[in-house]
Amino acid sequence: MIETERLLLREYTPDDFASLYESLSDAETMAHYPTPFDEARTRRWMWIQHRLAGRAAFCILPCGAGSGLTVSVSAFQSG
C-alpha cells in the first residue's frame, strides 16, 4: 500500500467487487473492449489478478474514501 496526502494505492480486496463491477459493466467505460463485463467475468478478472505470478492489480482511491474505485492499474514484472 502506498499513501500520499491525496491518494491511496492498494491491491484489490474482495470488498472492491461492487465498485469494480460498476465500472467494468458500464458500456461507456468499456467502449474499447468487445463487451462490458458481467458479474462472473468481473469475479474471474479479480481472481486472475491475484493469482498470476509477477502481476498485481491496484486501485487508486482518494484518501479518506472507504471504497469506490477511481482507477485500476495492473503492474507487470518484466524479465
C-alpha positions as CSV (number, residue, x, y, z in Angstrom):
1,M,0.0,0.0,0.0
2,I,1.2,3.5,-0.9
3,E,-0.5,6.6,0.6
4,T,0.1,10.2,-0.3
5,E,-1.6,13.3,1.0
6,R,-4.4,12.8,-1.5
7,L,-4.3,9.3,-2.9
8,L,-4.2,5.7,-1.7
9,L,-2.8,2.9,-3.9
10,R,-3.5,-0.6,-2.7
11,E,-4.2,-4.1,-4.0
12,Y,-7.8,-5.1,-4.7
13,T,-9.7,-6.9,-2.0
14,P,-13.0,-8.8,-2.3
15,D,-14.7,-5.8,-0.8
16,D,-13.9,-3.9,-4.1
17,F,-16.1,-6.1,-6.2
18,A,-19.2,-3.8,-6.3
19,S,-17.2,-0.7,-7.3
20,L,-15.1,-2.7,-9.9
21,Y,-18.2,-4.4,-11.3
22,E,-19.9,-1.0,-11.6
23,S,-17.0,0.3,-13.8
24,L,-16.4,-2.9,-15.8
25,S,-20.1,-3.4,-16.6
26,D,-20.5,0.1,-17.9
27,A,-20.8,0.3,-21.7
28,E,-19.2,3.7,-22.0
29,T,-16.2,2.8,-19.7
30,M,-15.7,-0.5,-21.6
31,A,-16.1,1.1,-25.1
32,H,-12.8,-0.3,-26.3
33,Y,-13.4,-3.9,-25.1
34,P,-15.5,-6.2,-27.1
35,T,-18.3,-6.1,-24.4
36,P,-18.7,-4.9,-20.9
37,F,-18.1,-7.5,-18.1
38,D,-20.8,-9.4,-16.4
39,E,-20.6,-10.4,-12.7
40,A,-18.9,-13.7,-13.5
41,R,-16.3,-12.1,-15.7
42,T,-15.6,-9.4,-13.2
43,R,-15.0,-12.0,-10.4
44,R,-12.8,-14.0,-12.8
45,W,-10.7,-10.9,-13.6
46,M,-10.2,-10.2,-9.9
47,W,-9.2,-13.8,-9.3
48,I,-6.7,-13.8,-12.2
49,Q,-5.1,-10.6,-10.9
50,H,-4.4,-12.2,-7.6
51,R,-3.2,-15.5,-9.0
52,L,-0.8,-14.6,-11.8
53,A,2.8,-14.6,-10.9
54,G,4.6,-11.3,-11.3
55,R,1.4,-9.3,-11.7
56,A,-0.7,-7.3,-9.3
57,A,-3.8,-5.2,-9.7
58,F,-4.1,-2.0,-7.8
59,C,-6.9,0.5,-7.2
60,I,-6.3,4.2,-6.6
61,L,-8.6,5.9,-4.2
62,P,-8.9,9.4,-2.9
63,C,-7.6,9.5,0.7
64,G,-10.4,9.1,3.2
65,A,-12.6,7.1,0.8
66,G,-13.6,3.8,2.3
67,S,-14.4,2.3,-1.1
68,G,-15.2,3.4,-4.6
69,L,-12.9,2.5,-7.4
70,T,-11.2,5.5,-9.0
71,V,-8.6,3.9,-11.3
72,S,-7.4,0.4,-11.9
73,V,-3.7,-0.2,-12.6
74,S,-2.1,-3.6,-13.4
75,A,1.6,-3.9,-12.8
76,F,3.7,-6.4,-14.7
77,Q,7.1,-7.6,-13.8
78,S,9.4,-7.9,-16.8
79,G,12.3,-10.3,-17.3
